[in-house]
Amino acid sequence: MRNFFLYTFLVFCFLTKKISSFDNKLLDQLENYLNQLNNISSQFIQSSTNGSEETGKILISKPGKLRIEYKKSKELLIVADGKWLHYFDIELNEIQSVII
């Protein structure tokens, strides 16, 4: 999880300006801050190529836990428990699980 946020930040930095201009101290401070986070959540908008959009909430918790809830279509729920990723299709009353 820690590496995911750090890599995401670094990719963003590469797109906006050169990483060589960053001070190692700043990167260490960022890593320390992200390591202190235990839970994060956010609202999201998912867009498809045909123009449709879905909104929802994503919750991430250490270690390896994830929950994705869609607002409009309450038929879908995605949950990870650190070992398994569960895909709940409530409309079909079906669960699919894969090992992470």
Secondary structure, DSSP 8 states (H G I E B T S, - for coil): -HHHHHHHHHHHHHHHS-GGGS-HHHHHHHHHHHHH--EEEEEEEEE-TTS-EEEEEEEEETTTEEEEEESS-TTEEEEEESSEEEEEETTTTEEEEEE-
